[in-house]
Amino acid sequence: MQKPLKKLPEGFDSFAEDLLRQVETVEGYLAPNEIRFLALLAACPTAEGEILEIGSFKGKSTIILAKAATLSGNSTVNAVDPMTAPSETDPDLHGDASSFADFQKNIETHNVTGNIQFHQIFSYELAKTWNKPLRLLWIDGDHTFEGTKLDFEGFAPHLADKAIVAIHDVLHEFEGGVRVFMENVLLSPNFGACGFCGSIAWAQYVADANKAVQYRGQKLSFYRKLGRLVPFIVFKKELKGFEKKKYKIFRSLVPHGPPDPQKWLNTIQ
Ligand SMILES: C[S@@+](CC[C@H](N)C(=O)[O-])C[C@H]1O[C@@H](n2cnc3c(N)ncnc32)[C@H](O)[C@@H]1O
């Protein structure tokens, strides 16, 4: 368990730059700003509880979370991934049966094996027995609508007061993240501060819905902007040409620049 932190850990910026270089060679799908932001989420607990990653692939985000969590004390990261590719949205394994060997090698090389509690099962299986409060829920598993919804609904009941939920690929052409973020997060009375960093959408869970009222305007503004993206993704398999350009224009209207780390900490409750 890590105590909530209101001040950025000393040397965080240079730590994040160093981390960026360390994970450069680990295959994955995180942009540099997303890596910095994930590190911020792990390094600065907003509540007491566990970190849970859904979807580890070859360990890129697992390593980032584990290393950054050391800045605030106890650094265990719970991670769940069956390590095969049963969903149409899973990364191509290029003929390999599983990404597990690469995952193991990568976490060993980066000296975080001891910090990771890994479950090689589907997230919805883990959800059946999970019973610990979460301070950070990082969803990057099955990107279909059904898959992301199952993940959110399986673990959201365990969010500690003031915990953060972060979903990857909400601004990419997958249905799951954007729809779940809109319906389950932005329209929920129990989520307050929210935003984006690149394609990561995040929001803070507040047990007392009265404390989220002030964020309604901001949440509805995001909801309207994201709503323009949904028809492109739901009804079309692969966006091309003019349709793709239109999608990109609408996407550019969703504020998703990197937040300043200390300002971000000041924003959340
Ligand atoms: C985009 S990758 C994760 C990338 C990783 N977070 C990173 O940053 O490198 C998606 C992963 O989700 C896993 N996955 C798919 N469905 C899942 C499920 N139901 N539960 C857990 N993991 C799942 C896939 O096996 C795949 O490794």
The ligand as an ORCA input file, in Angstrom:
! r2SCAN-3c Opt
* xyz 0 1
  C      -1.921     -3.591    -26.454
  S      -1.334     -5.009    -25.643
  C      -0.760     -4.404    -24.108
  C       0.441     -3.538    -24.238
  C       1.130     -3.264    -22.935
  N       0.236     -2.656    -21.967
  C       2.310     -2.342    -23.210
  O       2.232     -1.165    -22.886
  O       3.296     -2.790    -23.771
  C      -2.800     -5.856    -25.234
  C      -2.584     -7.096    -24.394
  O      -3.833     -7.424    -23.807
  C      -3.908     -8.812    -23.673
  N      -5.309     -9.183    -23.498
  C      -6.270     -9.360    -24.429
  N      -7.423     -9.723    -23.853
  C      -7.178     -9.766    -22.515
  C      -7.960    -10.083    -21.372
  N      -9.261    -10.404    -21.493
  N      -7.379    -10.041    -20.161
  C      -6.087     -9.674    -20.019
  N      -5.305     -9.369    -21.060
  C      -5.827     -9.408    -22.288
  C      -3.261     -9.345    -24.925
  O      -2.808    -10.665    -24.730
  C      -2.137     -8.323    -25.158
  O      -0.921     -8.807    -24.650
*
